[in-house]
């Protein structure tokens, strides 16, 4: 007895049920033309996309999603389809998976473990299921789970005990650094413990700040991976069971370049999908000659193509000649449309307008911020006129401590490196240059500066990034206290200063553009702190 299963690692569009229906239809047609597949497995909530968030509160949306299942059941009666959908039973909503075969819905599984941490808030929408689901298909007894379920060994074992010989799991598991290895290690151990092969199908693609990496895989009952799909690409993989045993095939190795390569690819995918899914004509960004904007330009070109990206240099009287030179050099290397527009006329106009109001005051960050806001006005005007998305270039280190100008360099619609610490920015830039040299070496080696005042460097206002980034990681991503961070060897002065900056900058972050999540705790869904707060942990 032979059973062929297709793992469909695909990118759905949240809320567009008709488009997702057509994607399923096209995929089924493609699979049938390529191979004699018996069963096709799609990701979690494929019908609606994941996460649909408060669309799930709309009754018309849910009715449409449920109705489409009956249409899907009839499209290929000779082949089995497993697809995720939001099931409404008249009273409650479930995160469910349906088995479609012989023209009808032959089985439905309701997700039992509803994640309600980090970026997940499924308990807001769904009711948990309470029983395993095992169905017979072409002589095999197949169990179903959905995403979080398979992270729990008791769910895997209960499904096996209910008679499952193969376990299918539908997933929309978002990326963060190290996530693929984490998944494989845990799920392989569950497969080995329960002595059951697991077919893990994951979504792929960008959705706002989330990026789904795919990286679907299949493990045999001994916990050995026998198939692995690629990261960040849509792909159909086929595995074969013969007499209940999984036929071995060489798995696709993990992506070359390791974790840094995975992060870079996640950022590229996130930019591409955000621009395309939201209907922008391309992207535009301010190119300063510094490392952050250099990396964002490389990401944008790799995501969208050089013909769809514009770079704008906006020099002031404080901008160094090398910055102007390096910006132009990179734009030429990457073959993007390039503009150089001095902000001095705008700065002068605002200075004259405010002269009477500012009389008898000393120059401070106010004047620096006027420069940044002049740049923001120019970039937003170009974005509006051309229908291109303005990419902001701030990194996680800056966003953490508020080293950014609200309505200035924070202007924009999408922040590709918002969750990327400064030290990782350099690693990503060097990785990109290892593929082909696009970022001038001087950009990688000179001290970073906002260039808003004479001879300014980041180190004038912040601890060195070699100190700053580890403190931020402990405070933001690991929720460590001041005492815990100091116990790790950091000075009390640095720790207290950094934490004070982080806490005081919450109001800025709340107004910042959405950005791609690549860590386990990004600003936004993961970390939700009050702006007005009397708590001080220092």
KESE-653324 format. One record per residue (C-alpha): x, y, z; residue in three letters; residue number from 1. Coordinates in nm, 2 decimals, m for minus. Layout:
! KESE-653324
((X; Y; Z); "ala"; NUM) ...
This chain:
! KESE-653324
((0.00; 0.00; 0.00); "unk"; 1) ((0.15; 0.33; m0.11); "unk"; 2) ((0.04; 0.68; 0.01); "unk"; 3) ((0.18; 1.00; m0.14); "unk"; 4) ((0.14; 1.32; 0.05); "unk"; 5) ((0.21; 1.67; m0.09); "unk"; 6) ((0.32; 1.94; 0.16); "unk"; 7) ((0.21; 2.27; 0.03); "unk"; 8) ((0.43; 2.55; 0.17); "unk"; 9) ((0.24; 2.85; 0.04); "unk"; 10) ((0.16; 3.22; 0.10); "unk"; 11) ((m0.20; 3.31; 0.15); "unk"; 12) ((m0.35; 3.66; 0.16); "unk"; 13) ((m0.52; 3.75; 0.48); "unk"; 14) ((m0.89; 3.83; 0.44); "unk"; 15) ((m0.91; 3.75; 0.07); "unk"; 16) ((m1.09; 3.43; 0.08); "unk"; 17) ((m1.16; 3.42; m0.29); "unk"; 18) ((m0.79; 3.47; m0.37); "unk"; 19) ((m0.70; 3.19; m0.13); "unk"; 20) ((m0.96; 2.96; m0.28); "unk"; 21) ((m0.81; 3.02; m0.62); "unk"; 22) ((m0.46; 2.95; m0.49); "unk"; 23) ((m0.58; 2.62; m0.35); "unk"; 24) ((m0.75; 2.54; m0.68); "unk"; 25) ((m0.43; 2.62; m0.88); "unk"; 26) ((m0.21; 2.42; m0.64); "unk"; 27) ((m0.44; 2.11; m0.66); "unk"; 28) ((m0.43; 2.14; m1.04); "unk"; 29) ((m0.05; 2.17; m1.04); "unk"; 30) ((0.00; 1.88; m0.80); "unk"; 31) ((m0.23; 1.65; m1.00); "unk"; 32) ((m0.03; 1.73; m1.32); "unk"; 33) ((0.30; 1.66; m1.16); "unk"; 34) ((0.25; 1.34; m0.96); "unk"; 35) ((0.00; 1.08; m0.86); "unk"; 36) ((m0.04; 1.23; m0.51); "unk"; 37) ((m0.31; 1.10; m0.28); "unk"; 38) ((m0.33; 1.37; m0.02); "unk"; 39) ((m0.25; 1.74; m0.03); "unk"; 40) ((m0.19; 1.93; 0.30); "unk"; 41) ((m0.21; 2.30; 0.33); "unk"; 42) ((m0.11; 2.53; 0.62); "unk"; 43) ((m0.31; 2.65; 0.92); "unk"; 44) ((m0.61; 2.88; 0.84); "unk"; 45) ((m0.52; 2.86; 0.47); "unk"; 46) ((m0.87; 2.97; 0.38); "unk"; 47) ((m0.84; 3.31; 0.56); "unk"; 48) ((m0.47; 3.35; 0.60); "unk"; 49) ((m0.30; 3.38; 0.94); "unk"; 50) ((m0.34; 3.57; 1.17); "unk"; 51) ((m0.68; 3.72; 1.06); "unk"; 52) ((m0.70; 3.90; 1.39); "unk"; 53) ((m1.03; 4.09; 1.45); "unk"; 54) ((m1.17; 3.99; 1.10); "unk"; 55) ((m1.27; 3.68; 1.30); "unk"; 56) ((m1.53; 3.89; 1.48); "unk"; 57) ((m1.71; 3.96; 1.15); "unk"; 58) ((m1.99; 3.72; 1.10); "unk"; 59) ((m2.00; 3.77; 0.72); "unk"; 60) ((m1.63; 3.69; 0.70); "unk"; 61) ((m1.67; 3.37; 0.90); "unk"; 62) ((m1.98; 3.26; 0.69); "unk"; 63) ((m1.78; 3.31; 0.37); "unk"; 64) ((m1.49; 3.11; 0.50); "unk"; 65) ((m1.71; 2.82; 0.61); "unk"; 66) ((m1.91; 2.82; 0.28); "unk"; 67) ((m1.59; 2.80; 0.07); "unk"; 68) ((m1.51; 2.46; 0.22); "unk"; 69) ((m1.81; 2.30; 0.05); "unk"; 70) ((m1.68; 2.44; m0.28); "unk"; 71) ((m1.33; 2.31; m0.21); "unk"; 72) ((m1.47; 1.96; m0.13); "unk"; 73) ((m1.61; 1.93; m0.48); "unk"; 74) ((m1.31; 2.04; m0.68); "unk"; 75) ((m1.12; 1.72; m0.68); "unk"; 76) ((m1.32; 1.42; m0.55); "unk"; 77) ((m1.04; 1.18; m0.65); "unk"; 78) ((m0.78; 1.34; m0.43); "unk"; 79) ((m0.77; 1.42; m0.05); "unk"; 80) ((m0.72; 1.77; 0.07); "unk"; 81) ((m0.64; 1.89; 0.42); "unk"; 82) ((m0.69; 2.26; 0.48); "unk"; 83) ((m0.71; 2.50; 0.77); "unk"; 84) ((m1.02; 2.72; 0.83); "unk"; 85) ((m1.21; 2.90; 1.11); "unk"; 86) ((m1.50; 2.67; 1.19); "unk"; 87) ((m1.82; 2.82; 1.33); "unk"; 88) ((m2.06; 2.57; 1.48); "unk"; 89) ((m2.34; 2.82; 1.53); "unk"; 90) ((m2.22; 2.93; 1.87); "unk"; 91) ((m1.84; 2.90; 1.90); "unk"; 92) ((m1.54; 2.95; 1.67); "unk"; 93) ((m1.26; 2.70; 1.64); "unk"; 94) ((m0.93; 2.70; 1.47); "unk"; 95) ((m0.99; 2.39; 1.26); "unk"; 96) ((m0.86; 2.16; 0.99); "unk"; 97) ((m1.09; 1.99; 0.74); "unk"; 98) ((m1.03; 1.67; 0.55); "unk"; 99) ((m1.20; 1.69; 0.21); "unk"; 100) ((m1.23; 1.36; 0.02); "unk"; 101) ((m1.48; 1.20; m0.23); "unk"; 102) ((m1.66; 1.53; m0.27); "unk"; 103) ((m1.74; 1.59; 0.10); "unk"; 104) ((m1.60; 1.70; 0.43); "unk"; 105) ((m1.50; 1.37; 0.58); "unk"; 106) ((m1.34; 1.48; 0.91); "unk"; 107) ((m1.28; 1.80; 1.11); "unk"; 108) ((m1.02; 1.86; 1.38); "unk"; 109) ((m1.03; 2.15; 1.63); "unk"; 110) ((m0.71; 2.29; 1.76); "unk"; 111) ((m0.67; 2.20; 2.13); "unk"; 112) ((m0.38; 2.42; 2.24); "unk"; 113) ((m0.45; 2.79; 2.17); "unk"; 114) ((m0.13; 3.00; 2.21); "unk"; 115) ((m0.18; 3.32; 2.40); "unk"; 116) ((0.17; 3.46; 2.44); "unk"; 117) ((0.41; 3.67; 2.24); "unk"; 118) ((0.26; 3.75; 1.90); "unk"; 119) ((m0.03; 3.50; 1.96); "unk"; 120) ((m0.37; 3.58; 2.11); "unk"; 121) ((m0.58; 3.29; 1.98); "unk"; 122) ((m0.78; 3.27; 2.31); "unk"; 123) ((m0.93; 3.61; 2.21); "unk"; 124) ((m1.10; 3.45; 1.92); "unk"; 125) ((m1.12; 3.07; 1.94); "unk"; 126) ((m1.26; 2.80; 2.16); "unk"; 127) ((m1.02; 2.51; 2.22); "unk"; 128) ((m1.11; 2.16; 2.09); "unk"; 129) ((m1.10; 1.87; 2.34); "unk"; 130) ((m1.03; 1.55; 2.14); "unk"; 131) ((m0.79; 1.40; 1.89); "unk"; 132) ((m0.89; 1.34; 1.53); "unk"; 133) ((m0.79; 1.03; 1.34); "unk"; 134) ((m0.93; 0.95; 1.00); "unk"; 135) ((m0.89; 0.66; 0.76); "unk"; 136) ((m0.76; 0.73; 0.42); "unk"; 137) ((m0.65; 0.47; 0.16); "unk"; 138) ((m0.58; 0.21; 0.42); "unk"; 139) ((m0.38; 0.44; 0.65); "unk"; 140) ((m0.50; 0.59; 0.99); "unk"; 141) ((m0.39; 0.95; 0.99); "unk"; 142) ((m0.40; 1.19; 1.28); "unk"; 143) ((m0.43; 1.57; 1.27); "unk"; 144) ((m0.29; 1.85; 1.48); "unk"; 145) ((m0.26; 2.23; 1.43); "unk"; 146) ((0.06; 2.42; 1.51); "unk"; 147) ((0.08; 2.47; 1.89); "unk"; 148) ((m0.06; 2.12; 1.94); "unk"; 149) ((0.24; 1.94; 1.81); "unk"; 150) ((0.47; 2.13; 2.06); "unk"; 151) ((0.30; 1.93; 2.33); "unk"; 152) ((0.40; 1.57; 2.37); "unk"; 153) ((0.07; 1.47; 2.53); "unk"; 154) ((m0.13; 1.58; 2.23); "unk"; 155) ((0.11; 1.38; 2.00); "unk"; 156) ((0.08; 1.07; 2.22); "unk"; 157) ((m0.30; 1.10; 2.26); "unk"; 158) ((m0.33; 1.11; 1.88); "unk"; 159) ((m0.11; 0.80; 1.84); "unk"; 160) ((m0.31; 0.62; 2.11); "unk"; 161) ((m0.63; 0.70; 1.92); "unk"; 162) ((m0.49; 0.49; 1.63); "unk"; 163) ((m0.29; 0.73; 1.42); "unk"; 164) ((m0.01; 0.57; 1.21); "unk"; 165) ((0.09; 0.91; 1.06); "unk"; 166) ((0.05; 1.25; 1.21); "unk"; 167) ((m0.02; 1.56; 0.99); "unk"; 168) ((0.03; 1.90; 1.15); "unk"; 169) ((m0.08; 2.23; 0.98); "unk"; 170) ((0.11; 2.53; 1.08); "unk"; 171) ((0.14; 2.91; 1.06); "unk"; 172) ((0.46; 2.93; 1.27); "unk"; 173) ((0.63; 3.27; 1.24); "unk"; 174) ((1.00; 3.31; 1.21); "unk"; 175) ((1.25; 3.43; 1.46); "unk"; 176) ((1.62; 3.36; 1.47); "unk"; 177) ((1.68; 3.00; 1.56); "unk"; 178) ((1.31; 2.90; 1.53); "unk"; 179) ((1.35; 2.64; 1.26); "unk"; 180) ((1.61; 2.44; 1.46); "unk"; 181) ((1.40; 2.48; 1.77); "unk"; 182) ((1.09; 2.33; 1.59); "unk"; 183) ((1.28; 2.04; 1.44); "unk"; 184) ((1.45; 1.95; 1.77); "unk"; 185) ((1.13; 1.94; 1.97); "unk"; 186) ((0.90; 1.78; 1.71); "unk"; 187) ((1.16; 1.51; 1.62); "unk"; 188) ((1.18; 1.42; 1.99); "unk"; 189) ((0.80; 1.39; 2.01); "unk"; 190) ((0.80; 1.17; 1.70); "unk"; 191) ((1.06; 0.94; 1.85); "unk"; 192) ((0.89; 0.92; 2.19); "unk"; 193) ((0.55; 0.84; 2.03); "unk"; 194) ((0.70; 0.63; 1.75); "unk"; 195) ((0.50; 0.81; 1.48); "unk"; 196) ((0.61; 0.99; 1.17); "unk"; 197) ((0.51; 1.36; 1.16); "unk"; 198) ((0.44; 1.56; 0.85); "unk"; 199) ((0.50; 1.93; 0.94); "unk"; 200) ((0.35; 2.18; 0.69); "unk"; 201) ((0.42; 2.55; 0.75); "unk"; 202) ((0.31; 2.87; 0.59); "unk"; 203) ((0.55; 3.10; 0.41); "unk"; 204) ((0.54; 3.48; 0.34); "unk"; 205) ((0.52; 3.81; 0.51); "unk"; 206) ((0.22; 3.94; 0.70); "unk"; 207) ((0.27; 4.29; 0.85); "unk"; 208) ((0.55; 4.24; 1.11); "unk"; 209) ((0.54; 3.86; 1.09); "unk"; 210) ((0.73; 3.65; 0.84); "unk"; 211) ((0.65; 3.28; 0.80); "unk"; 212) ((0.96; 3.09; 0.70); "unk"; 213) ((0.81; 2.77; 0.56); "unk"; 214) ((1.09; 2.52; 0.64); "unk"; 215) ((0.84; 2.24; 0.64); "unk"; 216) ((0.98; 1.90; 0.72); "unk"; 217) ((0.89; 1.53; 0.77); "unk"; 218) ((1.04; 1.31; 1.04); "unk"; 219) ((1.01; 0.94; 1.06); "unk"; 220) ((0.91; 0.75; 1.37); "unk"; 221) ((1.27; 0.74; 1.49); "unk"; 222) ((1.28; 1.12; 1.49); "unk"; 223) ((1.50; 1.15; 1.18); "unk"; 224) ((1.43; 1.42; 0.93); "unk"; 225) ((1.37; 1.26; 0.58); "unk"; 226) ((1.25; 1.57; 0.40); "unk"; 227) ((1.30; 1.94; 0.45); "unk"; 228) ((1.17; 2.22; 0.24); "unk"; 229) ((1.35; 2.55; 0.18); "unk"; 230) ((1.31; 2.86; 0.38); "unk"; 231) ((1.11; 3.16; 0.27); "unk"; 232) ((1.00; 3.02; m0.07); "unk"; 233) ((0.68; 2.87; m0.18); "unk"; 234) ((0.73; 2.51; m0.25); "unk"; 235) ((0.55; 2.18; m0.29); "unk"; 236) ((0.72; 1.87; m0.14); "unk"; 237) ((0.61; 1.52; m0.19); "unk"; 238) ((0.68; 1.23; 0.05); "unk"; 239) ((0.58; 0.87; 0.01); "unk"; 240) ((0.47; 0.61; 0.26); "unk"; 241) ((0.49; 0.24; 0.16); "unk"; 242) ((0.32; m0.01; 0.38); "unk"; 243) ((0.31; 0.24; 0.66); "unk"; 244) ((0.68; 0.32; 0.64); "unk"; 245) ((0.82; 0.65; 0.52); "unk"; 246) ((1.04; 0.62; 0.22); "unk"; 247) ((1.37; 0.80; 0.29); "unk"; 248) ((1.49; 1.08; 0.06); "unk"; 249) ((1.79; 1.32; 0.12); "unk"; 250) ((1.65; 1.62; 0.30); "unk"; 251) ((1.72; 1.97; 0.18); "unk"; 252) ((2.00; 2.10; 0.41); "unk"; 253) ((1.96; 2.41; 0.63); "unk"; 254) ((2.01; 2.73; 0.44); "unk"; 255) ((2.37; 2.82; 0.36); "unk"; 256) ((2.51; 3.10; 0.57); "unk"; 257) ((2.34; 2.99; 0.89); "unk"; 258) ((2.14; 3.21; 1.12); "unk"; 259) ((2.25; 3.54; 0.96); "unk"; 260) ((2.15; 3.42; 0.62); "unk"; 261) ((1.81; 3.32; 0.75); "unk"; 262) ((1.76; 3.66; 0.91); "unk"; 263) ((1.86; 3.84; 0.59); "unk"; 264) ((1.62; 3.62; 0.38); "unk"; 265) ((1.34; 3.69; 0.63); "unk"; 266) ((1.39; 4.06; 0.60); "unk"; 267) ((1.39; 4.04; 0.22); "unk"; 268) ((1.07; 3.83; 0.22); "unk"; 269) ((0.91; 4.07; 0.47); "unk"; 270) ((0.98; 4.38; 0.25); "unk"; 271) ((0.87; 4.21; m0.07); "unk"; 272) ((0.54; 4.09; 0.06); "unk"; 273) ((0.45; 4.41; 0.25); "unk"; 274) ((0.51; 4.62; m0.06); "unk"; 275) ((0.33; 4.38; m0.30); "unk"; 276) ((0.04; 4.28; m0.09); "unk"; 277) ((m0.04; 4.64; 0.00); "unk"; 278) ((m0.03; 4.75; m0.36); "unk"; 279) ((0.27; 4.99; m0.36); "unk"; 280) ((0.45; 5.06; m0.68); "unk"; 281) ((0.79; 5.02; m0.52); "unk"; 282) ((1.00; 5.16; m0.23); "unk"; 283) ((1.18; 5.48; m0.16); "unk"; 284) ((1.43; 5.56; 0.12); "unk"; 285) ((1.67; 5.82; 0.25); "unk"; 286) ((2.03; 5.70; 0.18); "unk"; 287) ((2.26; 5.88; 0.42); "unk"; 288) ((2.59; 5.71; 0.35); "unk"; 289) ((2.56; 5.53; 0.69); "unk"; 290) ((2.53; 5.16; 0.76); "unk"; 291) ((2.16; 5.14; 0.84); "unk"; 292) ((2.03; 5.29; 0.52); "unk"; 293) ((2.29; 5.10; 0.33); "unk"; 294) ((2.15; 4.77; 0.46); "unk"; 295) ((1.79; 4.88; 0.40); "unk"; 296) ((1.88; 4.97; 0.04); "unk"; 297) ((2.03; 4.63; m0.02); "unk"; 298) ((1.73; 4.46; 0.13); "unk"; 299) ((1.49; 4.67; m0.08); "unk"; 300) ((1.67; 4.60; m0.41); "unk"; 301) ((1.69; 4.22; m0.33); "unk"; 302) ((1.32; 4.22; m0.25); "unk"; 303) ((1.18; 4.44; m0.52); "unk"; 304) ((1.44; 4.47; m0.80); "unk"; 305) ((1.65; 4.78; m0.86); "unk"; 306) ((1.40; 4.93; m1.11); "unk"; 307) ((1.14; 4.96; m0.83); "unk"; 308) ((1.36; 5.13; m0.57); "unk"; 309) ((1.47; 5.49; m0.53); "unk"; 310) ((1.73; 5.63; m0.30); "unk"; 311) ((1.74; 5.99; m0.19); "unk"; 312) ((2.04; 6.17; m0.03); "unk"; 313) ((1.93; 6.47; 0.18); "unk"; 314) ((2.25; 6.64; 0.29); "unk"; 315) ((2.27; 6.93; 0.53); "unk"; 316) ((2.57; 7.15; 0.62); "unk"; 317) ((2.68; 6.89; 0.87); "unk"; 318) ((2.68; 6.60; 0.63); "unk"; 319) ((3.03; 6.49; 0.56); "unk"; 320) ((3.16; 6.46; 0.21); "unk"; 321) ((3.24; 6.09; 0.25); "unk"; 322) ((2.87; 6.03; 0.34); "unk"; 323) ((2.75; 6.19; 0.02); "unk"; 324) ((3.01; 6.00; m0.18); "unk"; 325) ((2.93; 5.66; m0.02); "unk"; 326) ((2.56; 5.71; m0.07); "unk"; 327) ((2.61; 5.78; m0.44); "unk"; 328) ((2.85; 5.50; m0.49); "unk"; 329) ((2.61; 5.24; m0.34); "unk"; 330) ((2.32; 5.37; m0.54); "unk"; 331) ((2.53; 5.34; m0.86); "unk"; 332) ((2.65; 4.99; m0.76); "unk"; 333) ((2.29; 4.88; m0.70); "unk"; 334) ((2.16; 5.06; m1.01); "unk"; 335) ((1.88; 5.24; m0.84); "unk"; 336) ((1.73; 5.58; m0.93); "unk"; 337) ((1.92; 5.83; m0.71); "unk"; 338) ((1.84; 6.19; m0.61); "unk"; 339) ((2.05; 6.43; m0.40); "unk"; 340) ((1.83; 6.71; m0.25); "unk"; 341) ((1.98; 6.96; 0.00); "unk"; 342) ((1.76; 7.03; 0.30); "unk"; 343) ((1.94; 7.36; 0.37); "unk"; 344) ((1.67; 7.58; 0.21); "unk"; 345) ((1.40; 7.41; 0.42); "unk"; 346) ((1.61; 7.43; 0.74); "unk"; 347) ((1.68; 7.80; 0.68); "unk"; 348) ((1.31; 7.87; 0.63); "unk"; 349) ((1.21; 7.70; 0.95); "unk"; 350) ((1.49; 7.86; 1.14); "unk"; 351) ((1.37; 8.20; 1.02); "unk"; 352) ((1.01; 8.12; 1.09); "unk"; 353) ((1.09; 8.02; 1.45); "unk"; 354) ((1.35; 8.29; 1.52); "unk"; 355) ((1.13; 8.52; 1.72); "unk"; 356) ((0.99; 8.22; 1.92); "unk"; 357) ((1.33; 8.09; 1.99); "unk"; 358) ((1.48; 8.42; 2.09); "unk"; 359) ((1.71; 8.41; 2.40); "unk"; 360) ((1.73; 8.03; 2.38); "unk"; 361) ((2.04; 7.82; 2.31); "unk"; 362) ((2.06; 7.57; 2.03); "unk"; 363) ((1.99; 7.21; 2.14); "unk"; 364) ((1.83; 6.89; 2.00); "unk"; 365) ((1.54; 7.11; 1.88); "unk"; 366) ((1.75; 7.24; 1.59); "unk"; 367) ((1.88; 6.89; 1.52); "unk"; 368) ((1.53; 6.75; 1.50); "unk"; 369) ((1.42; 7.03; 1.26); "unk"; 370) ((1.68; 6.89; 1.01); "unk"; 371) ((1.55; 6.54; 1.05); "unk"; 372) ((1.19; 6.66; 1.01); "unk"; 373) ((1.28; 6.85; 0.69); "unk"; 374) ((1.41; 6.52; 0.55); "unk"; 375) ((1.09; 6.34; 0.66); "unk"; 376) ((0.87; 6.60; 0.47); "unk"; 377) ((1.07; 6.56; 0.15); "unk"; 378) ((1.07; 6.18; 0.16); "unk"; 379) ((0.70; 6.16; 0.24); "unk"; 380) ((0.62; 6.40; m0.04); "unk"; 381) ((0.81; 6.18; m0.29); "unk"; 382) ((0.64; 5.87; m0.15); "unk"; 383) ((0.29; 6.02; m0.19); "unk"; 384) ((0.36; 6.15; m0.54); "unk"; 385) ((0.50; 5.83; m0.67); "unk"; 386) ((0.29; 5.57; m0.48); "unk"; 387) ((0.61; 5.41; m0.34); "unk"; 388) ((0.64; 5.29; 0.02); "unk"; 389) ((0.88; 5.50; 0.23); "unk"; 390) ((1.11; 5.26; 0.42); "unk"; 391) ((1.25; 5.39; 0.75); "unk"; 392) ((1.60; 5.29; 0.83); "unk"; 393) ((1.61; 5.29; 1.21); "unk"; 394) ((1.75; 4.98; 1.39); "unk"; 395) ((1.64; 4.82; 1.72); "unk"; 396) ((1.91; 4.97; 1.92); "unk"; 397) ((1.80; 5.32; 1.82); "unk"; 398) ((1.43; 5.25; 1.86); "unk"; 399) ((1.50; 5.10; 2.21); "unk"; 400) ((1.66; 5.41; 2.35); "unk"; 401) ((1.47; 5.67; 2.14); "unk"; 402) ((1.77; 5.77; 1.94); "unk"; 403) ((1.55; 5.88; 1.65); "unk"; 404) ((1.34; 6.19; 1.57); "unk"; 405) ((0.96; 6.15; 1.58); "unk"; 406) ((0.81; 6.28; 1.25); "unk"; 407) ((1.17; 6.30; 1.12); "unk"; 408) ((1.38; 5.99; 1.04); "unk"; 409) ((1.09; 5.79; 1.19); "unk"; 410) ((0.87; 5.90; 0.90); "unk"; 411) ((0.76; 5.61; 0.68); "unk"; 412) ((0.53; 5.32; 0.63); "unk"; 413) ((0.75; 5.02; 0.70); "unk"; 414) ((1.06; 4.96; 0.91); "unk"; 415) ((1.27; 4.67; 0.77); "unk"; 416) ((1.54; 4.67; 1.04); "unk"; 417) ((1.33; 4.78; 1.34); "unk"; 418) ((1.40; 4.45; 1.52); "unk"; 419) ((1.76; 4.43; 1.42); "unk"; 420) ((2.02; 4.55; 1.68); "unk"; 421) ((2.31; 4.76; 1.56); "unk"; 422) ((2.57; 4.49; 1.59); "unk"; 423) ((2.36; 4.26; 1.38); "unk"; 424) ((2.32; 4.53; 1.12); "unk"; 425) ((2.69; 4.51; 1.06); "unk"; 426) ((2.68; 4.13; 1.04); "unk"; 427) ((2.39; 4.14; 0.79); "unk"; 428) ((2.57; 4.40; 0.58); "unk"; 429) ((2.89; 4.19; 0.57); "unk"; 430) ((2.68; 3.88; 0.48); "unk"; 431) ((2.52; 4.07; 0.19); "unk"; 432) ((2.86; 4.18; 0.07); "unk"; 433) ((2.98; 3.82; 0.08); "unk"; 434) ((2.72; 3.75; m0.19); "unk"; 435) ((2.83; 4.05; m0.40); "unk"; 436) ((3.00; 4.37; m0.28); "unk"; 437) ((2.73; 4.64; m0.28); "unk"; 438) ((2.80; 4.83; 0.04); "unk"; 439) ((3.12; 5.04; 0.04); "unk"; 440) ((3.38; 4.92; 0.29); "unk"; 441) ((3.41; 5.26; 0.44); "unk"; 442) ((3.04; 5.25; 0.55); "unk"; 443) ((3.12; 4.93; 0.74); "unk"; 444) ((3.43; 5.07; 0.92); "unk"; 445) ((3.37; 5.43; 1.01); "unk"; 446) ((3.20; 5.53; 1.34); "unk"; 447) ((2.82; 5.57; 1.31); "unk"; 448) ((2.68; 5.93; 1.33); "unk"; 449) ((2.35; 6.10; 1.29); "unk"; 450) ((2.54; 6.40; 1.14); "unk"; 451) ((2.30; 6.66; 1.29); "unk"; 452) ((2.57; 6.87; 1.45); "unk"; 453) ((2.94; 6.92; 1.40); "unk"; 454) ((3.16; 6.61; 1.45); "unk"; 455) ((2.87; 6.42; 1.60); "unk"; 456) ((2.90; 6.04; 1.67); "unk"; 457) ((2.65; 5.80; 1.82); "unk"; 458) ((2.89; 5.73; 2.11); "unk"; 459) ((2.84; 6.09; 2.22); "unk"; 460) ((2.49; 6.01; 2.33); "unk"; 461) ((2.50; 5.63; 2.38); "unk"; 462) ((2.72; 5.37; 2.53); "unk"; 463) ((2.93; 5.18; 2.27); "unk"; 464) ((2.70; 4.93; 2.09); "unk"; 465) ((2.92; 4.64; 2.22); "unk"; 466) ((2.78; 4.74; 2.56); "unk"; 467) ((2.44; 4.88; 2.46); "unk"; 468) ((2.31; 4.59; 2.26); "unk"; 469) ((2.37; 4.32; 2.52); "unk"; 470) ((2.20; 4.53; 2.79); "unk"; 471) ((1.91; 4.59; 2.56); "unk"; 472) ((1.88; 4.22; 2.48); "unk"; 473) ((1.87; 4.13; 2.85); "unk"; 474) ((1.62; 4.40; 2.94); "unk"; 475) ((1.39; 4.38; 2.64); "unk"; 476) ((1.41; 4.02; 2.52); "unk"; 477) ((1.48; 3.84; 2.85); "unk"; 478) ((1.30; 4.08; 3.09); "unk"; 479) ((1.59; 4.09; 3.33); "unk"; 480) ((1.60; 4.34; 3.61); "unk"; 481) ((1.87; 4.60; 3.68); "unk"; 482) ((2.03; 4.38; 3.94); "unk"; 483) ((2.04; 4.08; 3.71); "unk"; 484) ((2.20; 4.28; 3.43); "unk"; 485) ((2.45; 4.43; 3.66); "unk"; 486) ((2.53; 4.08; 3.79); "unk"; 487) ((2.63; 3.99; 3.44); "unk"; 488) ((2.91; 4.24; 3.45); "unk"; 489) ((2.77; 4.57; 3.33); "unk"; 490) ((2.83; 4.89; 3.51); "unk"; 491) ((2.54; 5.04; 3.72); "unk"; 492) ((2.58; 5.37; 3.53); "unk"; 493) ((2.54; 5.21; 3.19); "unk"; 494) ((2.25; 4.98; 3.30); "unk"; 495) ((2.05; 5.25; 3.47); "unk"; 496) ((2.11; 5.50; 3.19); "unk"; 497) ((2.00; 5.25; 2.92); "unk"; 498) ((1.69; 5.13; 3.10); "unk"; 499) ((1.58; 5.49; 3.17); "unk"; 500) ((1.62; 5.57; 2.80); "unk"; 501) ((1.42; 5.26; 2.70); "unk"; 502) ((1.13; 5.34; 2.94); "unk"; 503) ((1.11; 5.70; 2.85); "unk"; 504) ((1.09; 5.62; 2.47); "unk"; 505) ((0.78; 5.41; 2.48); "unk"; 506) ((0.57; 5.70; 2.34); "unk"; 507) ((0.80; 5.71; 2.03); "unk"; 508) ((0.78; 5.34; 1.96); "unk"; 509) ((0.41; 5.34; 1.99); "unk"; 510) ((0.40; 5.58; 1.69); "unk"; 511) ((0.67; 5.41; 1.49); "unk"; 512) ((0.61; 5.22; 1.16); "unk"; 513) ((0.55; 4.85; 1.17); "unk"; 514) ((0.87; 4.65; 1.13); "unk"; 515) ((0.98; 4.29; 1.06); "unk"; 516) ((1.00; 4.07; 1.36); "unk"; 517) ((1.32; 3.86; 1.37); "unk"; 518) ((1.37; 3.81; 1.75); "unk"; 519) ((1.16; 3.65; 2.02); "unk"; 520) ((1.06; 3.98; 2.16); "unk"; 521) ((1.00; 4.26; 1.91); "unk"; 522) ((0.84; 4.60; 1.97); "unk"; 523) ((0.47; 4.57; 1.90); "unk"; 524) ((0.29; 4.24; 1.94); "unk"; 525) ((0.55; 4.09; 2.17); "unk"; 526) ((0.62; 4.37; 2.41); "unk"; 527) ((0.33; 4.59; 2.52); "unk"; 528) ((0.42; 4.84; 2.78); "unk"; 529) ((0.21; 5.14; 2.90); "unk"; 530) ((0.33; 5.48; 2.79); "unk"; 531) ((0.20; 5.65; 3.10); "unk"; 532) ((0.36; 5.45; 3.39); "unk"; 533) ((0.48; 5.52; 3.74); "unk"; 534) ((0.69; 5.21; 3.75); "unk"; 535) ((1.07; 5.25; 3.75); "unk"; 536) ((1.28; 4.95; 3.77); "unk"; 537) ((1.60; 5.14; 3.84); "unk"; 538) 
